[in-house]
């Protein structure tokens, strides 16, 4: 399994964090997602790293998508 991390520069942290709090409801119910997290960069507080630990199906790979934002 390959795990990819992408940092997103978020112009409005409060709105972004509120949207992520809403997104955890479907993430928590998704059988493809074992766990999820949202990390805020210490050295660049305007950057976030959303993450989801995917499950691997019997057929092969799992895919995840990150929240909208501009890569740092």
N, C-alpha and C positions, 0 to 999 in steps of 0.2 A: 504494500500500500504506500502511496505517495501522499504526504501531507504538505500542503502549500500554505504559506502565511503571506498575506498581503496587508500592508499598512495603508490606511485610507486617511487622507487629510479631510477633516470635517469642519466646515465653516460655522456650524451652529451645533455645538456639543449638546445642549439641553434638548433640542428637538431630536437629534440623532439617538441619544440615550433613551428618550421616551419611545421612539419608534422601535428600538431594540427590545425594550421591555414588553411591547405588544407582540413582537415577533417570537418571543420565547414560548408563547402559548402553542402555536403550531409546531415549533421546533421540538418542544417537549412531547408532543403527540406523534411525531414522525418516526416510523419504525427504522428509517435509514439513519437516524441521528442518535448516537449513544449519549452524547453530552454536548454542551455548548458553552461558550464563554465570550465575553467582550473585554478586551484588555485595552487600557489607555497607556500610551507611551509616556514614560517618565521624562525622557530627554526632549520630546516634542509633544506636549499635552494636547495639541490640536489633532494628533494622529491616533487612530484606533486600529486594533487588530481583532476583527470578529472571527470566531472559530466554531467549528462543529466537528465532533469526532464521529466519522461515519461508520456504519456497519458495512460489512462486505457481504453481498448476496452470494448465494450458491453459484450464480452464473458468472461472477467475475468482479467487476469494480464498482465503486460507489462514487457518486459525484456530489459536490456541495456547491452552493453559490453564496457569495459574500454580499453584504449590504451595499447599497449604492453609495458611491463616494468617489473622490478623486485619489488615485494612488499617490503616495508620498514619494 
